[in-house]
Amino acid sequence: MNATERDLESTVLEPLVGLGRRFLFLAGGLAVVVLIGVVAYATQLAEGLRVTGMAATLNKQMYGIYIINFVFFIGISHAGTLISAILRVAKAEWRLPITRMAEFITVVALSVGGLMPIIDLGRPDRILNLLQYGRWNSPILWDFFSITTYLFGSLIYLFIPLIPDLALCRDRLAGRVSAPKRWFYEVSSVRWRGTPRQWRSLGTALTVMMVVIIPVAVSVHTVVSWIFAMTLRVGWNTAVFGAYFVAGALFSGTATLILVMAVLRRVFRLHGVIKDRQFTNLGFMLAGFSGIMLYFNLNELVTSGYKLAEGEGFFLDSILVGPFAPWFWAYILGLASPAIIMLIPKTRSFWGVIVASLIVDIAMWIERYIIVVATLRAPQMPYTNLAEYFPSTAELAISLGSVALFVLLIAVFSKLVPVVSVWELRHERAPEPREPEAVPAGPAAVRA
């Protein structure tokens, strides 16, 4: 190895050695918040859904913050496989330091998001009824199979490019990490030795997965949107929801990826690997998605307002000038923010992109709140009292616990495997092709 390769390995692998007080403090704090959420869920399990804000409006407000969080987490899962796969297919070299972070965000977000509908059931054992007695014409059954397929595919897509780096950890960290970690690296590296045949197999598998995962990822959030769009209800009964949800998933997913990148770069001192260029390019992607999301919102408002079918007037009035107007206009301002920030040279910076990403994630959660709560508030029968919803203490505790679990899983993952693909970066920086070594840079066939 030359000096550049040694420096790259040292920078990326050093965080895997030991835990450190800061990590233990962070993990302990997050674990406490997760435990509070578990206790709140145990209370809900014992007393029923009457402890939630949905109890006071039974048969009117059937969904609440659990389903909002479900859609949000499934949305940010698109940060990984979809963005990573598109950038791999496009052979964008600047994506090399960020693809792995994107890919494990996908797995973690899907794992946490998939818990939300089970929590919303009240009786988690009834998930078995979906498998035993579910009807194929139900969008809920479509959703179950699409998410499980996506999770399984995302795990494979995360693991395949990890193999050479797991072998690198096996060889370089053998005497510096604990026995369980050594065992993990030994088993998960699946006897990788970097032979030409193994590199060819890796390249073929990676090419197949990055092509297959794109339509799978698109189908997942399309099917998630169909849970709403297949319902004859004002605010949901629209054909644009599929494309709208996919665009929103890419929007919030990109923002989440930027925030995770910024934290990991700061904590693990990866400034020499993850440069401001990556943040700027993702900021431009945010600005592009900003325009797409504004277009979808304008399209939906204009078509609904022009036809003004029965019930549409009540719904539009509630979000434009009524009780949900502050939420809605904050959401619209949040959509426009990335485009404005990236258009102004002074704000087109690292911190500008970070601020834009924070605004986007908040705005996209508000959007899901409006889709669920404001829509279900619109009466379909001549009720004298409207459905009003506010999350209860139990719901808020479980929601905070889910966010803490998301962060905790990312933190644990970042201390277990390299957060940057060493073999891809090493091959990019190599001055000329070389014969494979024990853990080589990899042939051109696996560059993406």
Secondary structure as a PSIPRED ss2 file (coil, helix, strand):
# PSIPRED VFORMAT (PSIPRED V4.0)

   1 M C   1.000  0.000  0.000
   2 N C   1.000  0.000  0.000
   3 A H   0.000  1.000  0.000
   4 T H   0.000  1.000  0.000
   5 E H   0.000  1.000  0.000
   6 R H   0.000  1.000  0.000
   7 D H   0.000  1.000  0.000
   8 L H   0.000  1.000  0.000
   9 E H   0.000  1.000  0.000
  10 S H   0.000  1.000  0.000
  11 T H   0.000  1.000  0.000
  12 V H   0.000  1.000  0.000
  13 L H   0.000  1.000  0.000
  14 E H   0.000  1.000  0.000
  15 P H   0.000  1.000  0.000
  16 L H   0.000  1.000  0.000
  17 V C   1.000  0.000  0.000
  18 G C   1.000  0.000  0.000
  19 L C   1.000  0.000  0.000
  20 G C   1.000  0.000  0.000
  21 R H   0.000  1.000  0.000
  22 R H   0.000  1.000  0.000
  23 F H   0.000  1.000  0.000
  24 L H   0.000  1.000  0.000
  25 F H   0.000  1.000  0.000
  26 L H   0.000  1.000  0.000
  27 A H   0.000  1.000  0.000
  28 G H   0.000  1.000  0.000
  29 G H   0.000  1.000  0.000
  30 L H   0.000  1.000  0.000
  31 A H   0.000  1.000  0.000
  32 V H   0.000  1.000  0.000
  33 V H   0.000  1.000  0.000
  34 V H   0.000  1.000  0.000
  35 L H   0.000  1.000  0.000
  36 I H   0.000  1.000  0.000
  37 G H   0.000  1.000  0.000
  38 V H   0.000  1.000  0.000
  39 V H   0.000  1.000  0.000
  40 A H   0.000  1.000  0.000
  41 Y H   0.000  1.000  0.000
  42 A H   0.000  1.000  0.000
  43 T H   0.000  1.000  0.000
  44 Q H   0.000  1.000  0.000
  45 L H   0.000  1.000  0.000
  46 A H   0.000  1.000  0.000
  47 E H   0.000  1.000  0.000
  48 G C   1.000  0.000  0.000
  49 L H   0.000  1.000  0.000
  50 R H   0.000  1.000  0.000
  51 V H   0.000  1.000  0.000
  52 T C   1.000  0.000  0.000
  53 G C   1.000  0.000  0.000
  54 M C   1.000  0.000  0.000
  55 A H   0.000  1.000  0.000
  56 A H   0.000  1.000  0.000
  57 T H   0.000  1.000  0.000
  58 L C   1.000  0.000  0.000
  59 N C   1.000  0.000  0.000
  60 K C   1.000  0.000  0.000
  61 Q C   1.000  0.000  0.000
  62 M C   1.000  0.000  0.000
  63 Y C   1.000  0.000  0.000
  64 G C   1.000  0.000  0.000
  65 I H   0.000  1.000  0.000
  66 Y H   0.000  1.000  0.000
  67 I H   0.000  1.000  0.000
  68 I H   0.000  1.000  0.000
  69 N H   0.000  1.000  0.000
  70 F H   0.000  1.000  0.000
  71 V H   0.000  1.000  0.000
  72 F H   0.000  1.000  0.000
  73 F H   0.000  1.000  0.000
  74 I H   0.000  1.000  0.000
  75 G H   0.000  1.000  0.000
  76 I H   0.000  1.000  0.000
  77 S H   0.000  1.000  0.000
  78 H H   0.000  1.000  0.000
  79 A H   0.000  1.000  0.000
  80 G C   1.000  0.000  0.000
  81 T H   0.000  1.000  0.000
  82 L H   0.000  1.000  0.000
  83 I H   0.000  1.000  0.000
  84 S H   0.000  1.000  0.000
  85 A H   0.000  1.000  0.000
  86 I H   0.000  1.000  0.000
  87 L H   0.000  1.000  0.000
  88 R H   0.000  1.000  0.000
  89 V H   0.000  1.000  0.000
  90 A C   1.000  0.000  0.000
  91 K C   1.000  0.000  0.000
  92 A C   1.000  0.000  0.000
  93 E H   0.000  1.000  0.000
  94 W H   0.000  1.000  0.000
  95 R H   0.000  1.000  0.000
  96 L C   1.000  0.000  0.000
  97 P C   1.000  0.000  0.000
  98 I C   1.000  0.000  0.000
  99 T H   0.000  1.000  0.000
 100 R H   0.000  1.000  0.000
 101 M H   0.000  1.000  0.000
 102 A H   0.000  1.000  0.000
 103 E H   0.000  1.000  0.000
 104 F H   0.000  1.000  0.000
 105 I H   0.000  1.000  0.000
 106 T H   0.000  1.000  0.000
 107 V H   0.000  1.000  0.000
 108 V H   0.000  1.000  0.000
 109 A H   0.000  1.000  0.000
 110 L H   0.000  1.000  0.000
 111 S H   0.000  1.000  0.000
 112 V H   0.000  1.000  0.000
 113 G H   0.000  1.000  0.000
 114 G C   1.000  0.000  0.000
 115 L H   0.000  1.000  0.000
 116 M H   0.000  1.000  0.000
 117 P H   0.000  1.000  0.000
 118 I H   0.000  1.000  0.000
 119 I H   0.000  1.000  0.000
 120 D H   0.000  1.000  0.000
 121 L H   0.000  1.000  0.000
 122 G C   1.000  0.000  0.000
 123 R C   1.000  0.000  0.000
 124 P H   0.000  1.000  0.000
 125 D H   0.000  1.000  0.000
 126 R H   0.000  1.000  0.000
 127 I H   0.000  1.000  0.000
 128 L H   0.000  1.000  0.000
 129 N H   0.000  1.000  0.000
 130 L H   0.000  1.000  0.000
 131 L H   0.000  1.000  0.000
 132 Q H   0.000  1.000  0.000
 133 Y H   0.000  1.000  0.000
 134 G C   1.000  0.000  0.000
 135 R C   1.000  0.000  0.000
 136 W C   1.000  0.000  0.000
 137 N C   1.000  0.000  0.000
 138 S C   1.000  0.000  0.000
 139 P H   0.000  1.000  0.000
 140 I H   0.000  1.000  0.000
 141 L H   0.000  1.000  0.000
 142 W H   0.000  1.000  0.000
 143 D H   0.000  1.000  0.000
 144 F H   0.000  1.000  0.000
 145 F H   0.000  1.000  0.000
 146 S H   0.000  1.000  0.000
 147 I H   0.000  1.000  0.000
 148 T H   0.000  1.000  0.000
 149 T H   0.000  1.000  0.000
 150 Y H   0.000  1.000  0.000
 151 L H   0.000  1.000  0.000
 152 F H   0.000  1.000  0.000
 153 G H   0.000  1.000  0.000
 154 S H   0.000  1.000  0.000
 155 L H   0.000  1.000  0.000
 156 I H   0.000  1.000  0.000
 157 Y H   0.000  1.000  0.000
 158 L H   0.000  1.000  0.000
 159 F H   0.000  1.000  0.000
 160 I H   0.000  1.000  0.000
 161 P H   0.000  1.000  0.000
 162 L H   0.000  1.000  0.000
 163 I H   0.000  1.000  0.000
 164 P H   0.000  1.000  0.000
 165 D H   0.000  1.000  0.000
 166 L H   0.000  1.000  0.000
 167 A H   0.000  1.000  0.000
 168 L H   0.000  1.000  0.000
 169 C H   0.000  1.000  0.000
 170 R H   0.000  1.000  0.000
 171 D H   0.000  1.000  0.000
 172 R H   0.000  1.000  0.000
 173 L C   1.000  0.000  0.000
 174 A C   1.000  0.000  0.000
 175 G C   1.000  0.000  0.000
 176 R C   1.000  0.000  0.000
 177 V C   1.000  0.000  0.000
 178 S C   1.000  0.000  0.000
 179 A H   0.000  1.000  0.000
 180 P H   0.000  1.000  0.000
 181 K H   0.000  1.000  0.000
 182 R H   0.000  1.000  0.000
 183 W H   0.000  1.000  0.000
 184 F H   0.000  1.000  0.000
 185 Y H   0.000  1.000  0.000
 186 E H   0.000  1.000  0.000
 187 V H   0.000  1.000  0.000
 188 S H   0.000  1.000  0.000
 189 S C   1.000  0.000  0.000
 190 V C   1.000  0.000  0.000
 191 R C   1.000  0.000  0.000
 192 W C   1.000  0.000  0.000
 193 R C   1.000  0.000  0.000
 194 G C   1.000  0.000  0.000
 195 T C   1.000  0.000  0.000
 196 P H   0.000  1.000  0.000
 197 R H   0.000  1.000  0.000
 198 Q H   0.000  1.000  0.000
 199 W H   0.000  1.000  0.000
 200 R H   0.000  1.000  0.000
 201 S H   0.000  1.000  0.000
 202 L H   0.000  1.000  0.000
 203 G H   0.000  1.000  0.000
 204 T H   0.000  1.000  0.000
 205 A H   0.000  1.000  0.000
 206 L H   0.000  1.000  0.000
 207 T H   0.000  1.000  0.000
 208 V H   0.000  1.000  0.000
 209 M H   0.000  1.000  0.000
 210 M H   0.000  1.000  0.000
 211 V H   0.000  1.000  0.000
 212 V H   0.000  1.000  0.000
 213 I H   0.000  1.000  0.000
 214 I H   0.000  1.000  0.000
 215 P H   0.000  1.000  0.000
 216 V H   0.000  1.000  0.000
 217 A H   0.000  1.000  0.000
 218 V H   0.000  1.000  0.000
 219 S H   0.000  1.000  0.000
 220 V H   0.000  1.000  0.000
 221 H H   0.000  1.000  0.000
 222 T H   0.000  1.000  0.000
 223 V H   0.000  1.000  0.000
 224 V H   0.000  1.000  0.000
 225 S H   0.000  1.000  0.000
 226 W H   0.000  1.000  0.000
 227 I H   0.000  1.000  0.000
 228 F H   0.000  1.000  0.000
 229 A H   0.000  1.000  0.000
 230 M C   1.000  0.000  0.000
 231 T C   1.000  0.000  0.000
 232 L C   1.000  0.000  0.000
 233 R C   1.000  0.000  0.000
 234 V C   1.000  0.000  0.000
 235 G C   1.000  0.000  0.000
 236 W C   1.000  0.000  0.000
 237 N C   1.000  0.000  0.000
 238 T C   1.000  0.000  0.000
 239 A C   1.000  0.000  0.000
 240 V C   1.000  0.000  0.000
 241 F H   0.000  1.000  0.000
 242 G H   0.000  1.000  0.000
 243 A H   0.000  1.000  0.000
 244 Y H   0.000  1.000  0.000
 245 F H   0.000  1.000  0.000
 246 V H   0.000  1.000  0.000
 247 A H   0.000  1.000  0.000
 248 G H   0.000  1.000  0.000
 249 A H   0.000  1.000  0.000
 250 L H   0.000  1.000  0.000
 251 F H   0.000  1.000  0.000
 252 S H   0.000  1.000  0.000
 253 G H   0.000  1.000  0.000
 254 T H   0.000  1.000  0.000
 255 A H   0.000  1.000  0.000
 256 T H   0.000  1.000  0.000
 257 L H   0.000  1.000  0.000
 258 I H   0.000  1.000  0.000
 259 L H   0.000  1.000  0.000
 260 V H   0.000  1.000  0.000
 261 M H   0.000  1.000  0.000
 262 A H   0.000  1.000  0.000
 263 V H   0.000  1.000  0.000
 264 L H   0.000  1.000  0.000
 265 R H   0.000  1.000  0.000
 266 R H   0.000  1.000  0.000
 267 V H   0.000  1.000  0.000
 268 F C   1.000  0.000  0.000
 269 R C   1.000  0.000  0.000
 270 L C   1.000  0.000  0.000
 271 H C   1.000  0.000  0.000
 272 G C   1.000  0.000  0.000
 273 V C   1.000  0.000  0.000
 274 I C   1.000  0.000  0.000
 275 K C   1.000  0.000  0.000
 276 D H   0.000  1.000  0.000
 277 R H   0.000  1.000  0.000
 278 Q H   0.000  1.000  0.000
 279 F H   0.000  1.000  0.000
 280 T H   0.000  1.000  0.000
 281 N H   0.000  1.000  0.000
 282 L H   0.000  1.000  0.000
 283 G H   0.000  1.000  0.000
 284 F H   0.000  1.000  0.000
 285 M H   0.000  1.000  0.000
 286 L H   0.000  1.000  0.000
 287 A H   0.000  1.000  0.000
 288 G H   0.000  1.000  0.000
 289 F H   0.000  1.000  0.000
 290 S H   0.000  1.000  0.000
 291 G H   0.000  1.000  0.000
 292 I H   0.000  1.000  0.000
 293 M H   0.000  1.000  0.000
 294 L H   0.000  1.000  0.000
 295 Y H   0.000  1.000  0.000
 296 F H   0.000  1.000  0.000
 297 N H   0.000  1.000  0.000
 298 L H   0.000  1.000  0.000
 299 N H   0.000  1.000  0.000
 300 E H   0.000  1.000  0.000
 301 L H   0.000  1.000  0.000
 302 V H   0.000  1.000  0.000
 303 T H   0.000  1.000  0.000
 304 S H   0.000  1.000  0.000
 305 G H   0.000  1.000  0.000
 306 Y H   0.000  1.000  0.000
 307 K H   0.000  1.000  0.000
 308 L C   1.000  0.000  0.000
 309 A C   1.000  0.000  0.000
 310 E C   1.000  0.000  0.000
 311 G C   1.000  0.000  0.000
 312 E H   0.000  1.000  0.000
 313 G H   0.000  1.000  0.000
 314 F H   0.000  1.000  0.000
 315 F H   0.000  1.000  0.000
 316 L H   0.000  1.000  0.000
 317 D H   0.000  1.000  0.000
 318 S H   0.000  1.000  0.000
 319 I H   0.000  1.000  0.000
 320 L H   0.000  1.000  0.000
 321 V C   1.000  0.000  0.000
 322 G C   1.000  0.000  0.000
 323 P C   1.000  0.000  0.000
 324 F C   1.000  0.000  0.000
 325 A H   0.000  1.000  0.000
 326 P H   0.000  1.000  0.000
 327 W H   0.000  1.000  0.000
 328 F H   0.000  1.000  0.000
 329 W H   0.000  1.000  0.000
 330 A H   0.000  1.000  0.000
 331 Y H   0.000  1.000  0.000
 332 I H   0.000  1.000  0.000
 333 L H   0.000  1.000  0.000
 334 G H   0.000  1.000  0.000
 335 L H   0.000  1.000  0.000
 336 A H   0.000  1.000  0.000
 337 S H   0.000  1.000  0.000
 338 P H   0.000  1.000  0.000
 339 A H   0.000  1.000  0.000
 340 I H   0.000  1.000  0.000
 341 I H   0.000  1.000  0.000
 342 M H   0.000  1.000  0.000
 343 L H   0.000  1.000  0.000
 344 I C   1.000  0.000  0.000
 345 P C   1.000  0.000  0.000
 346 K C   1.000  0.000  0.000
 347 T C   1.000  0.000  0.000
 348 R C   1.000  0.000  0.000
 349 S C   1.000  0.000  0.000
 350 F H   0.000  1.000  0.000
 351 W H   0.000  1.000  0.000
 352 G H   0.000  1.000  0.000
 353 V H   0.000  1.000  0.000
 354 I H   0.000  1.000  0.000
 355 V H   0.000  1.000  0.000
 356 A H   0.000  1.000  0.000
 357 S H   0.000  1.000  0.000
 358 L H   0.000  1.000  0.000
 359 I H   0.000  1.000  0.000
 360 V H   0.000  1.000  0.000
 361 D H   0.000  1.000  0.000
 362 I H   0.000  1.000  0.000
 363 A H   0.000  1.000  0.000
 364 M H   0.000  1.000  0.000
 365 W H   0.000  1.000  0.000
 366 I H   0.000  1.000  0.000
 367 E H   0.000  1.000  0.000
 368 R H   0.000  1.000  0.000
 369 Y H   0.000  1.000  0.000
 370 I H   0.000  1.000  0.000
 371 I H   0.000  1.000  0.000
 372 V H   0.000  1.000  0.000
 373 V H   0.000  1.000  0.000
 374 A H   0.000  1.000  0.000
 375 T H   0.000  1.000  0.000
 376 L H   0.000  1.000  0.000
 377 R H   0.000  1.000  0.000
 378 A C   1.000  0.000  0.000
 379 P C   1.000  0.000  0.000
 380 Q C   1.000  0.000  0.000
 381 M C   1.000  0.000  0.000
 382 P C   1.000  0.000  0.000
 383 Y C   1.000  0.000  0.000
 384 T C   1.000  0.000  0.000
 385 N C   1.000  0.000  0.000
 386 L C   1.000  0.000  0.000
 387 A C   1.000  0.000  0.000
 388 E C   1.000  0.000  0.000
 389 Y C   1.000  0.000  0.000
 390 F C   1.000  0.000  0.000
 391 P C   1.000  0.000  0.000
 392 S C   1.000  0.000  0.000
 393 T H   0.000  1.000  0.000
 394 A H   0.000  1.000  0.000
 395 E H   0.000  1.000  0.000
 396 L H   0.000  1.000  0.000
 397 A H   0.000  1.000  0.000
 398 I H   0.000  1.000  0.000
 399 S H   0.000  1.000  0.000
 400 L H   0.000  1.000  0.000
 401 G H   0.000  1.000  0.000
 402 S H   0.000  1.000  0.000
 403 V H   0.000  1.000  0.000
 404 A H   0.000  1.000  0.000
 405 L H   0.000  1.000  0.000
 406 F H   0.000  1.000  0.000
 407 V H   0.000  1.000  0.000
 408 L H   0.000  1.000  0.000
 409 L H   0.000  1.000  0.000
 410 I H   0.000  1.000  0.000
 411 A H   0.000  1.000  0.000
 412 V H   0.000  1.000  0.000
 413 F H   0.000  1.000  0.000
 414 S H   0.000  1.000  0.000
 415 K C   1.000  0.000  0.000
 416 L C   1.000  0.000  0.000
 417 V C   1.000  0.000  0.000
 418 P C   1.000  0.000  0.000
 419 V C   1.000  0.000  0.000
 420 V C   1.000  0.000  0.000
 421 S C   1.000  0.000  0.000
 422 V H   0.000  1.000  0.000
 423 W H   0.000  1.000  0.000
 424 E H   0.000  1.000  0.000
 425 L H   0.000  1.000  0.000
 426 R H   0.000  1.000  0.000
 427 H H   0.000  1.000  0.000
 428 E H   0.000  1.000  0.000
 429 R H   0.000  1.000  0.000
 430 A C   1.000  0.000  0.000
 431 P C   1.000  0.000  0.000
 432 E C   1.000  0.000  0.000
 433 P C   1.000  0.000  0.000
 434 R C   1.000  0.000  0.000
 435 E C   1.000  0.000  0.000
 436 P C   1.000  0.000  0.000
 437 E C   1.000  0.000  0.000
 438 A C   1.000  0.000  0.000
 439 V C   1.000  0.000  0.000
 440 P C   1.000  0.000  0.000
 441 A C   1.000  0.000  0.000
 442 G C   1.000  0.000  0.000
 443 P C   1.000  0.000  0.000
 444 A H   0.000  1.000  0.000
 445 A H   0.000  1.000  0.000
 446 V H   0.000  1.000  0.000
 447 R C   1.000  0.000  0.000
 448 A C   1.000  0.000  0.000
